[in-house]
Amino acid sequence: MKLTISRNELNEAVQHVAKAVSARTTIPILSGIKIETSAQGVTLTASDTDISIQSFIPLETADKTIVTIHRSGSVVLPAKFFVEIVRKLPNEEVHLEVGERFQTQITSGAIDIQLVGLDPEEFPVLPVLEEDQVFSIPGDLLKSMIRQTVFAVTTNESTPILTGVLWSLQDGVFKFVATDRHRLATCKIQTDVPEQLRFSNVVISGKTLNELSKIIPDQNTLVDIVVADNQVLFKLGNVLFFTRMLDGTFPDTTKIIPTSFRTELILNTKALSDAIDRAYLLSREEKTNIVRLSTTESGGVEISSSSSELGRVQEQLSVSELRGDPLRIAFNSKYMLDVLKVVDSEKLFIGLTGAMSPIIIKPDHDNSLHLILPYRTTN
């Protein structure tokens, strides 16, 4: 293989696929990036068997030549070095030539690099998916849905299914659910896909979704999603992102979400976030993160926390609305701050059914819902 390629396009493709390279693999070929030429351009692929990312670089765009292929072929290059080398090359033009036993020469300007390549025949073949379950969603919307749910997955590998986000598509409603048994995050949107297109119990690793989110462009471009037997494929322009679904059945969380409340509050999101953030400073010293919210006789709420060594903090907040019984409840302030970071509305609703019942937080639209289990405290 011998080719000349634009450094910027090569670097962008390398950065995309490198997200699928396993840092701790015992299989040498999976620590590399496969480079392969075709009549249309150059394809880069990386895989850790759970996720695979493929990026295609066309020969030319409307206004310039990106790749010139002098001799076709393929090679697998060690990702750890190749990623760094490409990023630091001095010239815009990069020459890459593969010789005997996959010895690869990379030249750019005055720099000449020799890398030991691997046999591309040993690289795993990407799955071929049936595309009968395919639909499209704007990239910025998909990123937002990931951001509003992925923080609630568990990091405890003893329950692998809860390290992922549950996806479902029923009657045109696309929904995400994540829980670590102490909190729950849901987000849903109405799509215009055909009603017969539906799936449930598709669970995708939270780590995978974080990596996917980094690749999705910020502009409002459509992402094609293909759901197959145990794989999901995301098509983002010239990038293909494959991920394996997590095995197992996600628990039914619908029964733990209350539908009526004894106490209802509507507050300013930023004011509540700032007050809990200040109370968190003291609560973290106790390593419990416990902050209390209580209604006041004047029709507002009080946010408070205490530390046996440092003291106590109390803050009064005004509310837009307060309905129902007076209440005092304790919760993990870190969990609450995680929710408030992703709430995208100026005001939010908090619903309470008792001091030991779940706390429900909703923005002023109906697209997402968050649940936090309270703490039992002695006072």
C-alpha positions as CSV (number, residue, x, y, z in Angstrom):
1,M,0.0,0.0,0.0
2,K,1.2,3.5,-0.9
3,L,-0.7,6.7,-0.6
4,T,-0.6,10.5,0.0
5,I,-3.2,12.0,2.3
6,S,-4.2,15.3,3.9
7,R,-3.0,15.4,7.5
8,N,-6.1,17.2,8.8
9,E,-8.5,14.6,7.3
10,L,-6.3,11.7,8.5
11,N,-6.1,13.2,12.0
12,E,-9.8,13.7,12.3
13,A,-10.5,10.1,11.2
14,V,-7.8,8.7,13.5
15,Q,-9.2,10.7,16.5
16,H,-12.7,9.2,15.8
17,V,-11.7,5.6,15.5
18,A,-9.2,5.7,18.4
19,K,-12.1,5.9,20.8
20,A,-12.7,2.2,20.1
21,V,-9.2,1.0,20.8
22,S,-8.9,-1.0,24.0
23,A,-6.2,0.2,26.3
24,R,-5.9,-3.1,28.1
25,T,-6.4,-5.8,25.5
26,T,-4.6,-9.1,25.5
27,I,-5.1,-9.4,21.7
28,P,-2.4,-7.5,20.0
29,I,-4.3,-6.8,16.8
30,L,-7.0,-4.9,18.8
31,S,-4.5,-2.4,20.0
32,G,-4.2,-1.2,16.4
33,I,-6.0,0.8,13.8
34,K,-6.7,-0.9,10.4
35,I,-6.1,1.3,7.3
36,E,-7.5,0.0,4.1
37,T,-7.7,1.5,0.6
38,S,-10.5,1.2,-2.0
39,A,-11.4,2.8,-5.3
40,Q,-13.4,5.4,-3.4
41,G,-10.9,6.3,-0.7
42,V,-9.3,5.2,2.6
43,T,-11.2,3.5,5.5
44,L,-9.9,3.4,9.1
45,T,-11.3,0.9,11.6
46,A,-10.7,0.2,15.3
47,S,-12.5,-2.3,17.6
48,D,-12.4,-3.6,21.1
49,T,-15.1,-6.2,20.2
50,D,-17.8,-4.3,22.3
51,I,-17.6,-1.2,20.1
52,S,-16.2,-0.7,16.6
53,I,-15.7,2.6,14.8
54,Q,-15.1,3.0,11.1
55,S,-14.2,6.3,9.4
56,F,-14.1,6.8,5.7
57,I,-11.9,9.4,4.0
58,P,-13.0,10.0,0.3
59,L,-10.5,10.7,-2.4
60,E,-11.7,14.2,-2.9
61,T,-14.3,16.8,-1.8
62,A,-15.9,19.4,-4.0
63,D,-12.9,21.7,-3.9
64,K,-9.8,19.6,-3.2
65,T,-8.0,16.3,-3.5
66,I,-7.7,14.6,-0.1
67,V,-6.2,11.2,-1.0
68,T,-4.0,10.0,-3.8
69,I,-3.6,6.2,-3.9
70,H,-0.4,5.0,-5.6
71,R,-0.8,1.4,-4.6
72,S,-3.8,-0.3,-2.9
73,G,-3.5,-2.4,0.2
74,S,-4.1,-2.5,3.9
75,V,-2.2,-2.6,7.3
76,V,-2.9,-2.4,11.0
77,L,-0.7,0.2,12.8
78,P,-0.3,0.4,16.6
79,A,-2.9,3.0,17.7
80,K,-0.9,4.3,20.8
81,F,1.9,5.7,18.6
82,F,0.0,6.3,15.3
83,V,-2.6,8.6,17.0
84,E,0.1,10.8,18.5
85,I,2.3,10.8,15.5
86,V,-0.4,11.9,13.1
87,R,-1.4,14.7,15.5
88,K,2.2,16.0,15.6
89,L,3.2,15.7,11.9
90,P,4.7,19.0,10.6
91,N,3.3,19.1,7.1
92,E,-0.2,19.2,5.6
93,E,0.7,16.3,3.3
94,V,1.5,12.9,4.6
95,H,3.0,10.0,2.7
96,L,2.4,6.4,3.9
97,E,4.0,3.3,2.4
98,V,3.7,-0.3,3.5
99,G,6.6,-2.6,2.7
100,E,7.5,-6.2,3.4
101,R,6.1,-7.7,6.6
102,F,3.9,-4.7,7.0
103,Q,6.8,-2.4,7.9
104,T,5.3,1.1,7.4
105,Q,7.1,4.3,6.5
106,I,5.4,7.6,7.3
107,T,6.9,10.8,5.9
108,S,5.8,14.4,6.3
109,G,8.1,17.3,5.5
110,A,11.6,16.4,6.9
111,I,10.3,13.8,9.3
112,D,10.6,10.0,8.5
113,I,9.0,7.5,10.8
114,Q,9.2,3.7,10.6
115,L,6.4,1.7,12.3
116,V,6.0,-2.1,12.7
117,G,2.6,-2.9,11.3
118,L,0.4,-6.0,11.8
119,D,-1.4,-8.3,9.3
120,P,-4.8,-6.8,8.5
121,E,-6.2,-10.3,7.8
122,E,-6.1,-10.9,11.6
123,F,-8.3,-7.9,12.3
124,P,-12.0,-8.8,13.2
125,V,-14.6,-8.4,10.5
126,L,-17.3,-5.8,11.3
127,P,-20.8,-7.1,11.6
128,V,-23.2,-6.8,8.6
129,L,-26.5,-5.6,10.0
130,E,-30.0,-6.1,8.5
131,E,-31.3,-2.5,8.1
132,D,-35.0,-3.1,8.5
133,Q,-35.0,-1.4,11.9
134,V,-33.5,2.0,11.0
135,F,-34.6,5.5,11.9
136,S,-33.0,9.0,12.0
137,I,-32.7,11.6,14.8
138,P,-31.1,15.0,14.9
139,G,-27.6,14.7,16.4
140,D,-28.0,17.5,18.9
141,L,-31.2,15.9,20.2
142,L,-29.5,12.5,20.6
143,K,-26.6,14.2,22.5
144,S,-29.1,15.9,24.8
145,M,-30.9,12.6,25.6
146,I,-27.6,11.0,26.4
147,R,-26.5,13.9,28.6
148,Q,-29.8,13.8,30.5
149,T,-29.6,10.1,31.4
150,V,-26.1,8.6,31.2
151,F,-25.0,10.1,34.6
152,A,-27.5,7.9,36.4
153,V,-26.0,4.5,35.3
154,T,-24.2,2.4,37.9
155,T,-20.5,2.0,38.0
156,N,-20.8,-1.2,39.9
157,E,-20.0,-4.1,37.6
158,S,-21.8,-6.6,39.8
159,T,-25.0,-5.5,38.0
160,P,-23.8,-5.2,34.4
161,I,-27.2,-4.4,32.9
162,L,-27.5,-1.2,35.1
163,T,-24.2,0.1,33.7
164,G,-26.2,0.8,30.5
165,V,-29.1,3.0,29.4
166,L,-32.3,1.3,28.4
167,W,-33.7,2.4,24.9
168,S,-37.2,1.7,23.7
169,L,-39.2,2.9,20.7
170,Q,-43.0,2.4,21.0
171,D,-45.7,4.2,19.0
172,G,-43.2,6.8,17.8
173,V,-41.9,7.6,21.3
174,F,-38.2,7.2,21.7
175,K,-37.2,6.8,25.4
176,F,-34.1,6.4,27.5
177,V,-34.0,5.1,31.1
178,A,-31.0,4.9,33.4
179,T,-30.8,3.9,37.1
180,D,-28.3,2.8,39.7
181,R,-31.1,1.8,42.2
182,H,-30.6,5.0,44.2
183,R,-31.7,7.4,41.4
184,L,-33.4,7.2,38.0
185,A,-33.2,9.4,34.9
186,T,-35.6,9.2,32.0
187,C,-35.9,11.2,28.7
188,K,-38.3,10.8,25.8
189,I,-39.1,12.4,22.5
190,Q,-41.9,12.0,20.0
191,T,-40.5,11.0,16.6
192,D,-42.1,10.8,13.2
193,V,-41.0,7.2,12.5
194,P,-43.6,4.7,11.3
195,E,-45.6,3.1,14.2
196,Q,-44.6,-0.4,13.1
197,L,-41.0,0.5,13.8
198,R,-40.6,-0.5,17.5
199,F,-38.1,-2.2,19.9
200,S,-37.6,-2.6,23.7
201,N,-34.9,-3.8,26.1
202,V,-32.1,-2.4,24.0
203,V,-29.5,-1.6,26.6
204,I,-26.3,0.3,25.6
205,S,-23.3,0.8,27.9
206,G,-23.1,4.3,29.5
207,K,-19.4,4.4,28.7
208,T,-20.2,3.7,25.0
209,L,-22.8,6.4,24.9
210,N,-20.3,8.9,26.3
211,E,-17.8,8.0,23.5
212,L,-20.6,8.2,20.9
213,S,-21.6,11.7,22.2
214,K,-18.0,13.0,21.6
215,I,-18.3,12.0,17.9
216,I,-21.7,13.4,17.2
217,P,-21.3,16.8,15.6
218,D,-22.8,19.8,17.4
219,Q,-24.7,21.0,14.4
220,N,-28.1,19.7,13.7
221,T,-27.2,16.8,11.4
222,L,-29.2,13.6,11.3
223,V,-27.8,10.4,12.8
224,D,-29.1,7.2,11.3
225,I,-29.7,4.5,14.0
226,V,-29.9,0.8,13.0
227,V,-31.1,-1.7,15.6
228,A,-30.3,-5.3,14.8
229,D,-30.2,-8.6,16.8
230,N,-27.6,-7.7,19.4
231,Q,-25.9,-4.7,17.8
232,V,-26.8,-1.0,17.2
233,L,-25.1,0.9,14.4
234,F,-24.9,4.7,14.3
235,K,-24.2,6.4,11.0
236,L,-22.7,9.9,11.3
237,G,-21.7,11.1,7.9
238,N,-18.5,9.2,7.0
239,V,-18.3,7.6,10.5
240,L,-19.9,4.2,11.4
241,F,-20.2,3.5,15.1
242,F,-21.1,-0.1,16.0
243,T,-21.9,-1.2,19.6
244,R,-22.9,-4.5,21.1
245,M,-26.0,-4.4,23.3
246,L,-25.7,-5.4,27.0
247,D,-27.0,-8.9,27.8
248,G,-29.8,-9.2,30.4
249,T,-33.2,-7.8,31.1
250,F,-33.5,-4.2,32.4
251,P,-35.7,-3.9,35.6
252,D,-39.2,-2.5,35.2
253,T,-38.8,1.0,36.8
254,T,-42.3,2.3,36.0
255,K,-43.8,1.0,39.3
256,I,-41.5,3.2,41.5
257,I,-42.5,6.5,39.9
258,P,-45.3,8.1,41.9
259,T,-48.1,9.7,39.9
260,S,-49.6,11.9,42.7
261,F,-47.9,14.0,45.3
262,R,-48.6,15.3,48.8
263,T,-46.3,18.3,48.3
264,E,-45.5,20.1,45.0
265,L,-43.0,22.8,44.5
266,I,-42.0,24.9,41.5
267,L,-38.6,26.6,41.9
268,N,-36.0,28.5,39.8
269,T,-33.5,25.9,38.6
270,K,-30.4,28.0,39.0
271,A,-31.3,29.4,42.4
272,L,-31.9,25.8,43.7
273,S,-28.7,24.5,42.1
274,D,-26.6,27.3,43.7
275,A,-28.2,26.8,47.1
276,I,-27.6,23.0,47.1
277,D,-24.0,23.6,45.8
278,R,-23.3,25.8,48.8
279,A,-24.9,23.3,51.2
280,Y,-22.9,20.5,49.5
281,L,-19.6,22.2,50.6
282,L,-20.4,21.3,54.2
283,S,-22.2,18.0,53.6
284,R,-19.2,16.5,51.7
285,E,-17.0,17.0,54.8
286,E,-19.2,14.5,56.6
287,K,-18.7,12.2,53.5
288,T,-22.5,11.7,53.5
289,N,-23.4,14.5,51.0
290,I,-26.7,14.8,53.0
291,V,-28.6,18.0,52.4
292,R,-32.1,18.7,53.7
293,L,-35.0,20.5,52.0
294,S,-37.9,21.7,54.1
295,T,-40.9,23.8,53.5
296,T,-41.3,26.9,55.7
297,E,-44.3,28.6,57.3
298,S,-43.7,31.7,55.1
299,G,-44.4,29.6,52.0
300,G,-40.8,29.1,50.8
301,V,-38.2,26.3,51.2
302,E,-35.1,26.0,53.3
303,I,-32.0,24.3,52.1
304,S,-29.6,23.2,55.0
305,S,-26.7,20.9,55.8
306,S,-24.5,20.5,58.8
307,S,-21.1,19.1,59.8
308,S,-20.2,18.1,63.3
309,E,-16.8,19.7,62.9
310,L,-17.5,22.7,60.8
311,G,-21.0,23.9,61.7
312,R,-24.2,24.4,59.7
313,V,-25.5,26.2,56.6
314,Q,-29.1,27.3,56.1
315,E,-30.5,29.2,53.1
316,Q,-34.0,30.4,52.4
317,L,-35.4,30.2,48.9
318,S,-38.5,31.7,47.5
319,V,-40.7,29.4,45.3
320,S,-42.9,30.1,42.3
321,E,-45.6,27.7,43.7
322,L,-46.0,25.6,46.8
323,R,-49.0,23.2,47.1
324,G,-49.8,20.6,49.7
325,D,-48.5,19.5,53.1
326,P,-45.4,20.9,54.9
327,L,-42.5,18.5,54.5
328,R,-38.8,17.9,55.4
329,I,-36.7,15.6,53.4
330,A,-33.0,14.6,53.2
331,F,-31.2,13.5,50.1
332,N,-27.8,13.0,48.5
333,S,-26.8,16.5,47.3
334,K,-24.4,15.0,44.7
335,Y,-27.2,13.2,43.1
336,M,-29.4,16.3,43.1
337,L,-26.6,18.4,41.6
338,D,-26.1,15.8,38.8
339,V,-29.8,16.3,37.9
340,L,-29.7,20.1,38.1
341,K,-26.7,20.2,35.8
342,V,-28.7,18.6,33.0
343,V,-32.1,20.3,33.5
344,D,-32.6,22.5,30.5
345,S,-35.4,24.7,31.8
346,E,-35.5,27.9,33.8
347,K,-38.0,26.4,36.4
348,L,-38.5,22.9,37.6
349,F,-41.1,20.9,39.4
350,I,-40.4,18.9,42.5
351,G,-43.0,16.4,43.7
352,L,-42.9,14.7,47.1
353,T,-45.1,12.1,48.7
354,G,-43.4,11.7,52.1
355,A,-40.1,11.9,53.9
356,M,-39.1,8.4,52.8
357,S,-40.7,8.4,49.3
358,P,-38.9,9.1,46.0
359,I,-38.3,12.7,45.1
360,I,-39.5,13.5,41.6
361,I,-37.8,16.3,39.6
362,K,-39.1,17.5,36.2
363,P,-38.3,20.4,34.0
364,D,-41.1,22.7,32.9
365,H,-41.6,20.5,29.8
366,D,-42.6,16.9,29.8
367,N,-39.6,15.3,28.0
368,S,-37.6,14.2,31.0
369,L,-38.1,13.0,34.6
370,H,-35.6,12.4,37.4
371,L,-36.1,10.4,40.6
372,I,-33.9,10.4,43.7
373,L,-34.4,8.1,46.7
374,P,-34.2,10.1,50.0
375,Y,-32.1,9.4,53.0
376,R,-33.4,8.3,56.4
377,T,-31.9,10.6,59.0
378,T,-32.1,10.5,62.8
379,N,-33.3,14.1,63.2
